[in-house]
Amino acid sequence: MGTIIEMGKISSRGQIAIPADIREQLGLDEGTKVLFFTEQDTLMMKKVTEQSFAQITKPLKLAAKQAGLKEEDVPNIVQRFRKKKR
């Protein structure tokens, strides 16, 4: 897989089109899930596959298990976090 460098532009709605060459190379079809993450002033995007999703969530599942959290606890935790942010 070769390197492709292209420039995009953010729309007024915060959307950006991924150049066709990059979409084709990575197999980014409609509905493909992607993960965004930042490091300092760099934004990175990774295609999410079933395998990469399992790798991403493995440490989270382990931490939740060690903390004694259950899936049904998540909505309440999210609500508490949202209230704190306001």
PyMOL commands that set and color helices and strands:
alter all, ss='L'
color gray80, all
select helices_A, chain A and resi 20-26+50-67+71-85
alter helices_A, ss='H'
color red, helices_A
select strands_A, chain A and resi 34-39+42-47
alter strands_A, ss='S'
color yellow, strands_A
deselect
rebuild
show_as cartoon
